[in-house]
């Protein structure tokens, strides 16, 4: 279980680092290159001074442990139609629920080049950053090795 937690948090950290890197590395990317790597935006807005804003979103439904009850395994033994919680087979109590993790990326363009990038996530724990990474990952240049 510990390795699964480390693996999942490792993926989130990569997504977080790469999403933050995008906020600087994609500045100056042309509108044509942006649409080539990220696709056609879902929404487009424009200010009176000619600045454009493109919105992209990504979401995913995931199963997470339920907050109800005491999640875990508890022993019980079946005697006819009755169960006694002392010995016997293991049963899972607690269940799971579905969460939707979503990110909306707003990319500002000035003079047909990326001028700003911001992400809005729908979760407090930060796992939706992986969805932000899904939006911009095809646009990112390879990371530079820092020596």
Order of alpha helices (4+ residues) and beta strands (2+ residues): alpha-alpha-beta-beta-beta-beta-beta-beta-alpha
